[in-house]
């Protein structure tokens, strides 16, 4: 199963769980006033009670009423208020998937509403909350970054600009850590040729990374170890690559605490290059 299918299945399962919970809540409140409100055919009563429950943070109780009211008030002036409260109730129960969907849909349905900007921000905030740790797939992280940037482009003077930029920085940090862990894994597992290429690619994509110093050092170490494992015919050029990487590291990080160890790899690479050159003659 591909990743989009997996995510779709997860969302479907998540929505099913939420609906089941709503039904259980409805059963749990099966006696008394709440059951009477659910069974009532009076839309005004249901709207009044939905507002009361929402104001009291009883969002699980308000949701079934709001869902019904969306159908009852569709096409009326009250629809905007009902649908926005429905979207807010999804946030209240921390259903970020449904909250994102509802806020997106509100902004799309009511583009001229004074709450449209807030709805778009809340939708992007849901995506931020759905972003997993850097050890997991980062598709949702990229979605969140794109949505937050789109929001800033659409509302350049928004009061939440600083918050958006901080969230984007946090999300970018996850992508950076994910890329770093992937590149470093080649070194950790002893795949030194792949490691040097992956680490070099990482530095090209993240030149200002906090991992740049270690990444540049591991390029040198990977190339040296790869040369050590190579056949005599290929050792000379690979030791030469390690020597070149040493000079790059020393130039970029002259104050590095790893410089002394890097110098050792440089000396060994020099010796290895001389030895390989003589034996190849």
Secondary structure, DSSP 4 states (H G I P E B T S, - for coil): --HHHHHHHHHHHHHHHHHHHHHHHHHHT-SSHHHHHHH---HHHHHHHHHHHHHTT-HHHHHHHHHHHHHHSTTSTTHHHHHHHHHHHHHHTT-HHHHHHHHHHHHHHTTTSTTHHHHHHHHHHHHHHH---TTS--HHHHHHHHHHHHHHHH-TT-TTHHHHHHHHHHHHHHHHHHHHHHHHHHHHTT-HHHHHHHHHHHHHH-TT-TTHHHHHHHHHHHHHHHHHHS-HHHHHHHHHHHHHHHHHHHHH-TT-TTHHHHHHHHHHHHHHHHHHHHHH-
